[in-house]
Amino acid sequence: MTSRTLRKRQRAGAFSDDIDFDLEELLNVHEETGIAYRAERDAKRAKDEEQAEYAGAFSGYEIALTDLPALCIERIMGMLDSPSDLYNVAFSSKLLMNIVTPDMVIRSAVFNNMKRKDVGYRKTIAEIMQHVSSRSIHLPSPHRLLRLLNARTCERGEKCFGKNLNTGKSMTLSGTHHRTCGMALCDNCIKFNSTKISYNHFANDLGGGDDDKPSRVAFASWRTLTNPHQDDNGEWHGPLVGVLELQQIQNSYSEQDEKVEALSGFVQKALTENSNHCPSHYEEKAAAYSEIYQAAEKEADDYQEKKEKEQMQKYDESRQERITKRLTKLRGVHAQMVDIMKECPMKDLAMECSWNEESERNLLKFECAFVQSTMSDLLSAPSNASKSAVSTRTETIKQKFNILQEKDFFSHASIANSSNRFRKAMYEYCVNNLTPDKLLKSSRADATFFLLVEENKPTRALVRALNGVEKALEDIFSLSVARPNDNEQDAIAEARVARYRKLATVVWQKKKADFRSGPYPYMMDMQNLKECYTACIEEFRIMKKNAKDYVASADSRAFLRREAEGAGIISRQEALNLVFAPKIYREWVAGNSRIPYDDVRNRRFGNLRSMHEQYFRSPNRYQIRREDALA
């Protein structure tokens, strides 16, 4: 048996097909191909030889970081975007410690998190720089700033309120990255070493913490002050002015200007006695820190904005490319469907669609619910829409619409001459208010609907489709229970019928939720529809009688004779007629919570008159429209 690898492959075409060819042209093409191949091979060989020559030239040759020029080391350290890495490098030798600058530390903290400002090192440096901008803390050196960013335990040491006496270690900092008043304090030190000032304290009104109007007071949080800390080397950290000085100022002076002047004196004293910077030098350094921080923030924001724009542009380009490809496929699918449906008498109804070139997933949508559901998987993935799949489904659609045409479904002959008042009202609604395209857009005009039509059950099919048409069933119910008499054609009779139909609509809206059979309150099967219709007829009779009795009562006639002026939007008669359009939800009227529908149902006429009096006086307050108050 011959193995697969040894089998001879058959020639794709006959030898007679190769008789007509130009031998000279074939040789020229072969020669050009050979020249290009040899040139590429020689270039690659020369490159490999050059790399091999210098491959081991620098092997074993290493330069220590500290042997580089100081400017080079500064550039290298300035590129570190992690304060923890910068900390490990900087404190590895005295040389590297001397190279650390404020610019280097601040930029490493800002660039550590480019996307968000409220997390991590960027949040920490922002909190510290806020106090620097307000000129309210002792200015940290670059080394201290780096230690603050990387602090893990409370810096108060022996004075830490959370110190563990067994281990002799101060309390570990919480993971919130807070540096209260420019100090690394644990939660216990913040709690027991802070003072909450009153609302009328003068420090609350010192203004913002920007460079133009520094507050000079370091707030740990809103209205919370803490005291400065002196380390083991005698250096002061944290606020320039403590709680003691602020409280003395508050108790000594009454005018705000005097308090601000006294605060300035304490600040000058703190800078003179307890700071490494004189007042003028402090101001210059603080301004330089703020300038470095603001420049770094702007650079980081500009970079992130540019990056996001590039990403968005790249996304838009790829999205537009995908939309173009999908559109090309969908137009081919649509053209094939149109070609197959061209002999169908109802092709316009079936092929009615809309194109949305802005939506990637809904580029093509058919208005007919059955067509949309039949083609949905091919429309969502047009790359899988083969011609055979499109043809098969379009033929199914064509067959269903041909059945609609053969059965003459839209003539509604099955209910045209019915004596049943519901079917009679349904026929009237379909003739005057319903079009074939509106019916086929119904979500219930699905495969079951077409099956019922095919089984010669047009009434059931129509009722099923009407379930998906908004307000169709309630309009049919109102038409069936409120009809004018044959001998009444005047305006008064029309107004009375309109009021009864409005009441019937409200009754249907109130009762339909008890009989729903689907995920939506307006969808019911035939059995539920019959039960709902019967219940609504009985409810309508009660509501109609109560409404008529209310309007005809002596108190209602007295209500009409009152001379009090209303808002001028509706008359008293129109306010009274709102009994035929009672609200089915709860509302507050004259200090009481009521449901107007229940008041009519339970014949609480006193509540209704009080309510209609409020409607008459303040219709806008209760969202009363003129069309609801039929005269």
FIPA-146241 format. One record per residue (C-alpha): residue number from 1; residue in one letter; y, x, z. Coordinates in Angstrom, 1 decimal. Example, Ala and Ser with C-alpha at 12.3 -4.5 7.8 and 13.67 -1.06 7.14 Angstrom:
BEGIN
[1 a [-4.5 12.3 7.8]],
[2 s [-1.1 13.7 7.1]],
This chain:
BEGIN
[1 m [0.0 0.0 0.0]],
[2 t [3.4 1.4 -1.0]],
[3 s [5.9 1.7 1.8]],
[4 r [9.3 0.2 1.6]],
[5 t [11.1 3.6 1.3]],
[6 l [8.9 4.7 -1.6]],
[7 r [9.4 1.5 -3.7]],
[8 k [11.3 2.0 -6.9]],
[9 r [14.6 0.1 -7.1]],
[10 q [14.9 -1.9 -10.3]],
[11 r [17.9 -1.1 -12.5]],
[12 a [20.6 -3.7 -12.1]],
[13 g [21.1 -4.2 -15.9]],
[14 a [19.4 -3.5 -19.1]],
[15 f [19.8 -0.1 -20.8]],
[16 s [21.2 -1.9 -23.8]],
[17 d [24.3 -2.8 -21.7]],
[18 d [25.3 0.9 -21.6]],
[19 i [25.5 1.4 -25.4]],
[20 d [29.3 0.7 -25.6]],
[21 f [31.0 3.5 -23.5]],
[22 d [33.4 6.4 -24.2]],
[23 l [31.6 9.7 -23.4]],
[24 e [34.8 11.7 -23.5]],
[25 e [36.6 9.4 -21.0]],
[26 l [33.6 9.5 -18.7]],
[27 l [33.6 13.3 -18.7]],
[28 n [37.4 13.4 -18.0]],
[29 v [37.0 11.1 -15.0]],
[30 h [34.1 13.2 -13.7]],
[31 e [36.1 16.4 -14.0]],
[32 e [39.2 14.9 -12.1]],
[33 t [36.9 13.7 -9.4]],
[34 g [35.3 17.1 -9.0]],
[35 i [38.7 18.9 -8.9]],
[36 a [39.9 16.5 -6.1]],
[37 y [36.7 17.0 -4.1]],
[38 r [36.8 20.8 -4.4]],
[39 a [40.5 20.9 -3.3]],
[40 e [39.8 18.8 -0.2]],
[41 r [36.7 21.0 0.6]],
[42 d [38.7 24.3 0.3]],
[43 a [41.6 22.9 2.5]],
[44 k [39.1 21.9 5.2]],
[45 r [37.4 25.2 5.0]],
[46 a [40.6 27.2 5.4]],
[47 k [41.7 25.0 8.4]],
[48 d [38.3 25.6 10.1]],
[49 e [38.6 29.4 9.5]],
[50 e [42.1 29.4 11.0]],
[51 q [41.1 27.5 14.1]],
[52 a [38.0 29.8 14.5]],
[53 e [40.3 32.9 14.3]],
[54 y [42.5 31.7 17.2]],
[55 a [39.8 29.8 19.1]],
[56 g [39.4 32.3 21.9]],
[57 a [42.8 34.0 21.7]],
[58 f [44.1 32.4 25.0]],
[59 s [40.9 32.0 26.8]],
[60 g [41.1 33.1 30.5]],
[61 y [44.9 33.3 30.3]],
[62 e [46.6 31.1 32.9]],
[63 i [50.1 31.0 34.2]],
[64 a [50.8 29.9 37.7]],
[65 l [53.3 27.0 38.1]],
[66 t [55.5 29.0 40.4]],
[67 d [55.7 31.9 37.9]],
[68 l [57.5 29.7 35.4]],
[69 p [61.4 29.6 35.3]],
[70 a [63.0 27.3 37.8]],
[71 l [64.4 25.1 34.9]],
[72 c [61.0 24.7 33.4]],
[73 i [59.5 23.7 36.8]],
[74 e [62.4 21.2 37.3]],
[75 r [61.7 19.6 33.9]],
[76 i [58.0 19.4 34.7]],
[77 m [58.6 17.8 38.1]],
[78 g [61.2 15.5 36.7]],
[79 m [58.5 14.0 34.4]],
[80 l [56.3 12.9 37.3]],
[81 d [56.6 9.1 37.6]],
[82 s [54.6 8.8 40.8]],
[83 p [56.3 9.7 44.2]],
[84 s [53.0 10.5 45.7]],
[85 d [52.3 13.1 43.0]],
[86 l [55.8 14.4 43.4]],
[87 y [55.3 14.7 47.1]],
[88 n [52.0 16.6 46.8]],
[89 v [53.6 19.0 44.3]],
[90 a [56.9 19.5 46.1]],
[91 f [55.5 20.3 49.6]],
[92 s [52.9 22.7 48.3]],
[93 s [55.3 25.7 48.4]],
[94 k [58.8 26.6 49.6]],
[95 l [59.9 27.4 46.0]],
[96 l [59.0 23.9 44.8]],
[97 m [60.6 22.3 47.8]],
[98 n [63.9 23.9 46.9]],
[99 i [63.7 22.5 43.4]],
[100 v [63.5 18.9 44.5]],
[101 t [66.7 16.9 43.7]],
[102 p [67.8 13.4 44.4]],
[103 d [67.7 12.6 40.7]],
[104 m [64.0 13.6 40.6]],
[105 v [63.0 11.5 43.5]],
[106 i [64.9 8.4 42.5]],
[107 r [63.8 8.4 38.9]],
[108 s [60.1 8.9 39.9]],
[109 a [60.3 5.8 42.2]],
[110 v [62.1 3.7 39.6]],
[111 f [59.9 4.7 36.7]],
[112 n [56.7 4.2 38.7]],
[113 n [56.7 0.5 38.0]],
[114 m [58.6 -0.4 34.8]],
[115 k [57.6 -4.1 34.6]],
[116 r [58.5 -5.4 38.0]],
[117 k [61.3 -4.4 40.5]],
[118 d [59.9 -6.3 43.5]],
[119 v [56.7 -4.3 44.2]],
[120 g [55.7 -0.8 45.1]],
[121 y [57.9 2.3 45.1]],
[122 r [60.6 0.6 43.1]],
[123 k [61.0 -2.1 45.7]],
[124 t [61.2 0.6 48.4]],
[125 i [63.9 2.7 46.6]],
[126 a [65.9 -0.5 45.9]],
[127 e [66.0 -1.4 49.6]],
[128 i [67.1 2.2 50.5]],
[129 m [69.7 2.3 47.8]],
[130 q [71.1 -1.0 48.9]],
[131 h [72.0 0.5 52.2]],
[132 v [73.4 3.6 50.5]],
[133 s [75.6 1.4 48.3]],
[134 s [76.9 -0.4 51.4]],
[135 r [77.6 3.0 53.0]],
[136 s [75.9 1.8 56.2]],
[137 i [73.2 4.5 56.9]],
[138 h [72.9 8.2 57.3]],
[139 l [72.5 9.6 53.9]],
[140 p [68.9 10.8 53.4]],
[141 s [68.3 14.2 51.9]],
[142 p [66.0 14.5 48.8]],
[143 h [63.1 15.6 51.1]],
[144 r [63.6 12.8 53.5]],
[145 l [63.9 10.3 50.6]],
[146 l [60.6 11.6 49.3]],
[147 r [59.0 11.2 52.8]],
[148 l [60.4 7.7 53.1]],
[149 l [58.8 6.7 49.9]],
[150 n [55.4 8.1 50.9]],
[151 a [55.5 7.2 54.6]],
[152 r [52.3 5.8 56.1]],
[153 t [53.0 5.7 59.8]],
[154 c [56.1 4.9 62.0]],
[155 e [58.6 7.8 62.1]],
[156 r [59.7 7.1 65.7]],
[157 g [56.7 9.1 67.0]],
[158 e [56.8 9.2 70.8]],
[159 k [59.3 6.3 70.9]],
[160 c [57.2 4.0 68.6]],
[161 f [56.5 0.7 70.2]],
[162 g [53.1 0.5 68.5]],
[163 k [51.9 4.0 69.5]],
[164 n [48.3 4.3 70.4]],
[165 l [48.0 6.2 73.7]],
[166 n [44.4 7.0 73.2]],
[167 t [44.9 8.8 69.9]],
[168 g [48.6 9.7 70.4]],
[169 k [49.4 8.4 66.9]],
[170 s [52.2 6.1 66.0]],
[171 m [51.5 2.7 64.4]],
[172 t [50.5 2.4 60.7]],
[173 l [53.1 0.8 58.5]],
[174 s [52.4 -2.6 57.0]],
[175 g [51.9 -2.7 53.2]],
[176 t [55.1 -4.5 52.4]],
[177 h [56.9 -1.3 51.3]],
[178 h [60.0 -2.2 53.5]],
[179 r [62.2 0.7 54.8]],
[180 t [64.3 -1.1 57.4]],
[181 c [67.8 0.3 57.4]],
[182 g [66.6 3.5 55.7]],
[183 m [63.9 4.2 58.2]],
[184 a [60.1 4.0 58.1]],
[185 l [59.5 1.6 61.1]],
[186 c [56.3 -0.2 62.1]],
[187 d [56.3 -4.0 62.7]],
[188 n [56.5 -3.5 66.5]],
[189 c [59.5 -1.3 66.3]],
[190 i [61.3 -3.8 64.0]],
[191 k [60.4 -6.6 66.4]],
[192 f [61.4 -4.9 69.7]],
[193 n [64.2 -2.6 68.5]],
[194 s [66.1 -5.3 66.5]],
[195 t [68.7 -7.8 67.6]],
[196 k [69.5 -11.1 65.9]],
[197 i [73.3 -11.8 66.0]],
[198 s [75.0 -15.2 66.1]],
[199 y [76.4 -17.0 63.2]],
[200 n [80.0 -16.5 64.3]],
[201 h [79.6 -12.7 64.5]],
[202 f [82.2 -10.8 62.5]],
[203 a [79.6 -8.6 60.7]],
[204 n [78.3 -11.7 58.8]],
[205 d [81.6 -11.9 56.9]],
[206 l [82.1 -8.3 55.8]],
[207 g [81.2 -9.0 52.2]],
[208 g [78.7 -7.6 49.8]],
[209 g [77.0 -4.2 49.8]],
[210 d [78.3 -2.8 46.5]],
[211 d [80.3 0.3 46.0]],
[212 d [83.6 -1.5 45.6]],
[213 k [83.4 -3.4 48.9]],
[214 p [80.9 -1.7 51.2]],
[215 s [80.0 -3.7 54.3]],
[216 r [79.3 -0.6 56.5]],
[217 v [76.7 -2.6 58.5]],
[218 a [73.0 -2.2 57.8]],
[219 f [71.2 -5.5 58.1]],
[220 a [67.4 -5.2 58.5]],
[221 s [67.3 -8.8 57.3]],
[222 w [69.6 -11.8 57.5]],
[223 r [71.6 -11.5 60.7]],
[224 t [69.3 -8.9 62.2]],
[225 l [70.5 -5.5 63.3]],
[226 t [68.6 -2.4 64.5]],
[227 n [69.7 0.8 66.2]],
[228 p [69.7 4.3 64.6]],
[229 h [66.9 6.8 65.4]],
[230 q [67.2 10.5 66.4]],
[231 d [64.2 12.7 65.4]],
[232 d [62.8 15.7 67.3]],
[233 n [65.1 18.0 65.4]],
[234 g [68.2 16.2 66.6]],
[235 e [69.0 14.6 63.3]],
[236 w [70.1 11.0 63.1]],
[237 h [68.6 8.5 60.7]],
[238 g [69.2 4.8 60.0]],
[239 p [72.4 2.8 60.6]],
[240 l [75.7 4.6 61.1]],
[241 v [76.7 1.9 63.6]],
[242 g [74.3 0.4 66.1]],
[243 v [74.2 -2.9 67.9]],
[244 l [76.1 -1.6 70.9]],
[245 e [79.2 -0.7 68.9]],
[246 l [79.2 -3.9 66.9]],
[247 q [78.9 -6.0 70.0]],
[248 q [81.7 -4.1 71.7]],
[249 i [83.9 -4.7 68.6]],
[250 q [83.0 -8.4 68.7]],
[251 n [84.0 -8.8 72.4]],
[252 s [87.2 -6.7 72.1]],
[253 y [89.1 -8.1 69.1]],
[254 s [89.9 -11.5 67.9]],
[255 e [91.3 -10.9 64.4]],
[256 q [88.9 -10.0 61.5]],
[257 d [91.3 -7.2 60.3]],
[258 e [91.2 -5.6 63.7]],
[259 k [87.4 -5.7 63.9]],
[260 v [87.1 -4.1 60.4]],
[261 e [89.5 -1.3 61.4]],
[262 a [87.6 -0.7 64.6]],
[263 l [84.3 -0.6 62.7]],
[264 s [85.8 2.0 60.3]],
[265 g [86.7 4.1 63.3]],
[266 f [83.1 4.0 64.6]],
[267 v [81.8 4.9 61.1]],
[268 q [84.1 7.9 60.9]],
[269 k [83.0 9.0 64.4]],
[270 a [79.3 8.8 63.5]],
[271 l [79.9 10.8 60.3]],
[272 t [81.8 13.4 62.2]],
[273 e [79.5 13.9 65.2]],
[274 n [76.0 12.8 64.1]],
[275 s [75.9 13.5 60.4]],
[276 n [75.4 16.6 58.1]],
[277 h [78.2 15.3 55.9]],
[278 c [81.9 15.0 56.5]],
[279 p [83.4 11.6 55.6]],
[280 s [84.6 12.8 52.2]],
[281 h [81.5 14.6 51.4]],
[282 y [79.4 11.6 52.5]],
[283 e [81.3 9.4 50.1]],
[284 e [80.8 11.7 47.2]],
[285 k [77.1 12.1 47.9]],
[286 a [76.6 8.3 48.3]],
[287 a [78.5 7.6 45.1]],
[288 a [76.3 10.2 43.3]],
[289 y [73.1 8.6 44.7]],
[290 s [74.3 5.1 43.5]],
[291 e [75.2 6.4 40.1]],
[292 i [71.8 8.1 39.7]],
[293 y [70.0 5.0 40.8]],
[294 q [72.0 2.6 38.5]],
[295 a [71.4 4.9 35.5]],
[296 a [67.7 5.1 36.2]],
[297 e [67.5 1.3 36.6]],
[298 k [69.3 0.8 33.3]],
[299 e [67.2 3.3 31.5]],
[300 a [64.0 1.7 32.9]],
[301 d [65.2 -1.8 32.0]],
[302 d [66.2 -0.7 28.5]],
[303 y [62.9 1.0 27.9]],
[304 q [60.9 -2.0 29.1]],
[305 e [63.1 -4.4 27.1]],
[306 k [62.6 -2.3 24.0]],
[307 k [58.8 -2.1 24.6]],
[308 e [58.6 -5.9 25.1]],
[309 k [60.5 -6.5 21.9]],
[310 e [58.2 -4.1 20.0]],
[311 q [55.2 -5.9 21.4]],
[312 m [56.6 -9.3 20.6]],
[313 q [57.5 -8.2 17.1]],
[314 k [53.9 -6.8 16.6]],
[315 y [52.5 -10.0 18.0]],
[316 d [54.7 -12.2 15.7]],
[317 e [53.7 -10.1 12.7]],
[318 s [50.0 -10.4 13.5]],
[319 r [50.3 -14.1 14.3]],
[320 q [52.2 -14.7 11.0]],
[321 e [49.4 -12.8 9.2]],
[322 r [46.8 -15.0 10.8]],
[323 i [48.7 -18.2 10.0]],
[324 t [49.1 -17.1 6.3]],
[325 k [45.3 -16.5 6.1]],
[326 r [44.5 -19.8 7.7]],
[327 l [46.9 -21.6 5.5]],
[328 t [45.4 -20.1 2.4]],
[329 k [41.9 -21.3 3.5]],
[330 l [43.1 -24.7 4.6]],
[331 r [45.0 -25.4 1.4]],
[332 g [41.7 -24.6 -0.4]],
[333 v [39.9 -27.0 1.8]],
[334 h [42.5 -29.7 1.3]],
[335 a [42.5 -29.3 -2.5]],
[336 q [38.7 -29.6 -2.5]],
[337 m [38.9 -32.8 -0.4]],
[338 v [41.6 -34.3 -2.7]],
[339 d [39.4 -33.6 -5.7]],
[340 i [36.4 -35.3 -4.2]],
[341 m [38.4 -38.3 -3.0]],
[342 k [40.3 -38.9 -6.2]],
[343 e [38.1 -41.8 -7.2]],
[344 c [38.2 -43.5 -3.8]],
[345 p [40.5 -46.6 -3.9]],
[346 m [41.8 -45.8 -0.3]],
[347 k [42.3 -42.1 -0.8]],
[348 d [45.9 -42.3 0.2]],
[349 l [45.0 -43.7 3.6]],
[350 a [42.2 -41.2 4.1]],
[351 m [44.1 -38.1 3.0]],
[352 e [47.4 -38.8 4.8]],
[353 c [48.1 -35.6 6.7]],
[354 s [50.8 -33.4 8.1]],
[355 w [51.3 -29.6 7.8]],
[356 n [52.7 -27.6 10.7]],
[357 e [53.2 -24.0 9.7]],
[358 e [54.6 -23.0 13.1]],
[359 s [51.4 -23.8 15.0]],
[360 e [48.5 -21.4 14.6]],
[361 r [45.8 -23.9 15.7]],
[362 n [47.1 -27.2 14.3]],
[363 l [48.2 -26.2 10.8]],
[364 l [46.7 -29.2 9.2]],
[365 k [46.2 -32.6 10.9]],
[366 f [45.0 -35.8 9.3]],
[367 e [46.6 -39.0 10.4]],
[368 c [43.3 -41.0 10.3]],
[369 a [41.4 -40.3 13.6]],
[370 f [38.0 -40.5 11.9]],
[371 v [38.9 -38.0 9.2]],
[372 q [40.4 -35.7 11.8]],
[373 s [37.3 -35.8 14.0]],
[374 t [35.0 -35.4 11.0]],
[375 m [36.8 -32.3 9.8]],
[376 s [38.0 -30.9 13.2]],
[377 d [35.5 -28.0 13.5]],
[378 l [36.3 -26.8 9.9]],
[379 l [40.0 -27.2 10.5]],
[380 s [39.9 -25.1 13.7]],
[381 a [37.8 -22.4 12.0]],
[382 p [38.6 -22.5 8.3]],
[383 s [36.9 -19.2 7.6]],
[384 n [33.6 -20.9 8.3]],
[385 a [34.5 -23.8 6.0]],
[386 s [32.1 -23.3 3.1]],
[387 k [32.4 -25.5 0.0]],
[388 s [29.1 -27.2 0.7]],
[389 a [30.2 -28.1 4.3]],
[390 v [33.5 -29.4 3.0]],
[391 s [31.8 -31.4 0.2]],
[392 t [29.3 -33.0 2.6]],
[393 r [31.8 -34.2 5.1]],
[394 t [34.3 -35.4 2.5]],
[395 e [31.5 -37.4 0.8]],
[396 t [30.8 -39.0 4.2]],
[397 i [34.5 -39.9 4.6]],
[398 k [34.6 -41.3 1.0]],
[399 q [31.6 -43.4 1.7]],
[400 k [33.1 -44.9 4.8]],
[401 f [36.4 -45.8 3.1]],
[402 n [34.6 -47.3 0.1]],
[403 i [32.9 -49.6 2.6]],
[404 l [36.3 -50.6 4.0]],
[405 q [37.4 -51.5 0.5]],
[406 e [34.2 -53.4 -0.4]],
[407 k [34.3 -55.4 2.8]],
[408 d [38.1 -56.1 2.3]],
[409 f [38.5 -55.3 5.9]],
[410 f [42.3 -55.3 6.0]],
[411 s [42.5 -58.9 4.8]],
[412 h [41.2 -60.0 8.3]],
[413 a [39.4 -62.9 6.7]],
[414 s [37.0 -63.2 9.6]],
[415 i [39.7 -64.4 12.0]],
[416 a [42.2 -65.9 9.5]],
[417 n [41.1 -69.5 10.1]],
[418 s [39.7 -69.2 13.6]],
[419 s [40.5 -72.0 16.1]],
[420 n [40.1 -69.5 19.0]],
[421 r [43.6 -68.8 20.3]],
[422 f [42.9 -65.1 21.0]],
[423 r [41.6 -64.6 17.5]],
[424 k [44.5 -66.6 16.1]],
[425 a [47.0 -64.5 18.0]],
[426 m [45.1 -61.3 16.9]],
[427 y [45.4 -62.4 13.2]],
[428 e [49.1 -63.1 13.7]],
[429 y [49.7 -59.7 15.2]],
[430 c [47.7 -57.9 12.5]],
[431 v [49.6 -59.7 9.7]],
[432 n [53.1 -59.2 11.2]],
[433 n [52.9 -56.0 13.3]],
[434 l [50.0 -53.9 12.1]],
[435 t [49.5 -51.8 9.0]],
[436 p [46.3 -50.2 7.8]],
[437 d [47.6 -46.7 8.5]],
[438 k [48.7 -47.6 12.1]],
[439 l [45.2 -49.0 12.8]],
[440 l [43.4 -46.0 11.4]],
[441 k [45.5 -43.7 13.5]],
[442 s [44.0 -45.3 16.6]],
[443 s [41.7 -43.0 18.5]],
[444 r [39.1 -45.8 18.6]],
[445 a [39.0 -46.1 14.8]],
[446 d [36.1 -43.7 15.0]],
[447 a [32.5 -43.5 13.7]],
[448 t [31.5 -46.5 15.8]],
[449 f [34.3 -48.5 14.2]],
[450 f [33.1 -47.8 10.7]],
[451 l [29.5 -48.5 11.8]],
[452 l [30.6 -52.0 13.0]],
[453 v [32.3 -52.6 9.7]],
[454 e [29.2 -51.5 7.8]],
[455 e [27.1 -53.9 10.0]],
[456 n [29.3 -56.9 9.1]],
[457 k [31.0 -57.1 12.5]],
[458 p [34.6 -56.9 11.5]],
[459 t [36.0 -58.7 14.6]],
[460 r [34.3 -56.3 17.0]],
[461 a [35.5 -53.4 14.8]],
[462 l [39.0 -54.7 14.8]],
[463 v [39.1 -55.2 18.6]],
[464 r [37.7 -51.7 19.1]],
[465 a [40.4 -50.1 16.9]],
[466 l [43.2 -52.2 18.6]],
[467 n [42.1 -50.7 22.0]],
[468 g [43.6 -47.4 20.8]],
[469 v [46.9 -49.0 19.5]],
[470 e [49.5 -48.8 22.3]],
[471 k [50.5 -52.3 23.6]],
[472 a [48.5 -54.1 21.0]],
[473 l [46.3 -56.1 23.3]],
[474 e [49.1 -57.1 25.6]],
[475 d [51.1 -58.3 22.6]],
[476 i [48.1 -60.3 21.4]],
[477 f [47.6 -61.8 24.8]],
[478 s [51.3 -62.9 25.0]],
[479 l [51.1 -64.4 21.6]],
[480 s [48.0 -66.4 22.5]],
[481 v [49.3 -67.9 25.8]],
[482 a [52.9 -68.6 24.9]],
[483 r [53.3 -70.4 21.6]],
[484 p [56.0 -72.9 20.6]],
[485 n [55.2 -76.6 20.1]],
[486 d [55.0 -77.8 16.5]],
[487 n [58.0 -80.2 17.1]],
[488 e [60.2 -77.6 18.7]],
[489 q [62.1 -75.1 16.5]],
[490 d [65.5 -74.9 18.3]],
[491 a [67.0 -71.8 20.0]],
[492 i [66.2 -73.2 23.5]],
[493 a [62.5 -73.4 22.7]],
[494 e [62.5 -69.9 21.2]],
[495 a [64.2 -68.5 24.4]],
[496 r [61.6 -70.3 26.6]],
[497 v [58.7 -68.9 24.6]],
[498 a [60.3 -65.4 24.7]],
[499 r [60.5 -65.6 28.5]],
[500 y [56.9 -66.7 28.8]],
[501 r [55.7 -63.9 26.5]],
[502 k [57.6 -61.4 28.6]],
[503 l [55.9 -62.8 31.7]],
[504 a [52.5 -62.7 29.9]],
[505 t [53.0 -59.0 29.0]],
[506 v [53.7 -58.2 32.7]],
[507 v [50.6 -60.0 33.8]],
[508 w [48.5 -58.1 31.3]],
[509 q [50.0 -54.8 32.4]],
[510 k [49.2 -55.7 36.1]],
[511 k [45.6 -56.8 35.6]],
[512 k [44.3 -54.5 32.8]],
[513 a [43.7 -51.5 35.1]],
[514 d [41.0 -53.5 36.9]],
[515 f [39.0 -53.8 33.7]],
[516 r [39.3 -50.5 31.9]],
[517 s [36.1 -48.9 30.6]],
[518 g [37.4 -45.5 29.3]],
[519 p [39.5 -42.6 30.4]],
[520 y [42.7 -44.6 29.5]],
[521 p [43.8 -47.8 31.1]],
[522 y [44.3 -49.6 27.8]],
[523 m [40.7 -49.0 26.5]],
[524 m [38.1 -51.8 27.2]],
[525 d [34.8 -52.7 25.6]],
[526 m [34.1 -56.3 24.5]],
[527 q [32.6 -57.5 27.7]],
[528 n [35.5 -56.1 29.8]],
[529 l [38.0 -57.5 27.3]],
[530 k [36.6 -61.0 27.7]],
[531 e [36.7 -60.8 31.5]],
[532 c [40.2 -59.3 31.5]],
[533 y [41.4 -62.0 29.1]],
[534 t [40.0 -64.8 31.3]],
[535 a [41.4 -63.3 34.5]],
[536 c [44.8 -62.8 32.9]],
[537 i [45.0 -66.4 31.6]],
[538 e [44.4 -67.7 35.2]],
[539 e [46.9 -65.2 36.6]],
[540 f [49.5 -66.2 34.0]],
[541 r [49.1 -69.9 34.8]],
[542 i [49.9 -69.2 38.5]],
[543 m [52.8 -66.9 37.7]],
[544 k [54.2 -69.3 35.1]],
[545 k [54.2 -72.2 37.6]],
[546 n [55.7 -70.2 40.4]],
[547 a [58.5 -68.8 38.1]],
[548 k [59.3 -72.3 36.8]],
[549 d [59.4 -73.7 40.4]],
[550 y [61.7 -70.8 41.5]],
[551 v [64.2 -71.4 38.7]],
[552 a [64.2 -75.2 39.2]],
[553 s [64.6 -75.0 43.0]],
[554 a [67.7 -76.2 44.8]],
[555 d [68.5 -72.8 46.2]],
[556 s [68.4 -71.3 42.8]],
[557 r [70.8 -73.9 41.4]],
[558 a [73.1 -73.1 44.4]],
[559 f [72.7 -69.4 43.5]],
[560 l [74.1 -70.2 40.0]],
[561 r [77.2 -72.0 41.5]],
[562 r [78.3 -69.1 43.6]],
[563 e [81.7 -67.6 42.6]],
[564 a [81.2 -64.0 43.7]],
[565 e [81.9 -61.6 40.9]],
[566 g [79.2 -59.2 39.7]],
[567 a [79.3 -56.0 37.7]],
[568 g [79.9 -58.0 34.4]],
[569 i [76.8 -56.6 32.7]],
[570 i [74.5 -59.7 33.3]],
[571 s [75.3 -63.2 34.3]],
[572 r [73.8 -65.1 37.2]],
[573 q [71.6 -67.1 34.9]],
[574 e [70.3 -63.9 33.3]],
[575 a [69.7 -62.3 36.8]],
[576 l [67.7 -65.4 37.7]],
[577 n [65.7 -65.2 34.4]],
[578 l [64.4 -61.8 35.6]],
[579 v [61.8 -63.7 37.5]],
[580 f [59.9 -63.8 34.1]],
[581 a [60.0 -60.0 33.9]],
[582 p [59.1 -58.9 37.5]],
[583 k [58.6 -55.2 38.2]],
[584 i [55.0 -54.3 39.1]],
[585 y [56.0 -51.2 41.2]],
[586 r [57.5 -50.9 44.6]],
[587 e [61.3 -50.5 44.9]],
[588 w [63.9 -50.6 47.7]],
[589 v [66.2 -53.6 47.6]],
[590 a [68.8 -54.2 50.4]],
[591 g [67.0 -51.9 52.8]],
[592 n [63.5 -53.4 52.2]],
[593 s [60.6 -52.1 50.2]],
[594 r [59.2 -54.7 47.8]],
[595 i [57.1 -55.3 44.8]],
[596 p [58.9 -58.1 42.8]],
[597 y [55.6 -59.2 41.1]],
[598 d [54.0 -59.9 44.4]],
[599 d [57.0 -61.9 45.6]],
[600 v [56.6 -64.2 42.5]],
[601 r [52.8 -64.3 42.9]],
[602 n [53.0 -65.3 46.6]],
[603 r [56.1 -67.7 46.2]],
[604 r [58.4 -65.6 48.4]],
[605 f [61.5 -67.2 46.8]],
[606 g [63.9 -66.1 49.5]],
[607 n [63.1 -62.5 48.8]],
[608 l [63.4 -63.1 45.1]],
[609 r [66.9 -64.6 45.4]],
[610 s [68.1 -61.7 47.6]],
[611 m [66.7 -59.3 45.0]],
[612 h [68.3 -61.1 42.1]],
[613 e [71.6 -61.2 43.9]],
[614 q [71.4 -57.4 44.1]],
[615 y [70.4 -57.2 40.4]],
[616 f [73.5 -59.3 39.6]],
[617 r [75.9 -57.2 41.6]],
[618 s [74.5 -53.7 40.8]],
[619 p [72.3 -53.8 37.7]],
[620 n [72.7 -50.1 36.9]],
[621 r [71.5 -49.1 40.3]],
[622 y [68.2 -50.9 39.7]],
[623 q [67.9 -50.0 36.0]],
[624 i [68.3 -53.5 34.8]],
[625 r [68.7 -53.8 31.0]],
[626 r [70.4 -56.7 29.2]],
[627 e [67.3 -57.3 27.0]],
[628 d [65.2 -57.8 30.2]],
[629 a [67.4 -60.7 31.3]],
[630 l [66.8 -63.2 28.5]],
[631 a [69.2 -66.1 28.7]],
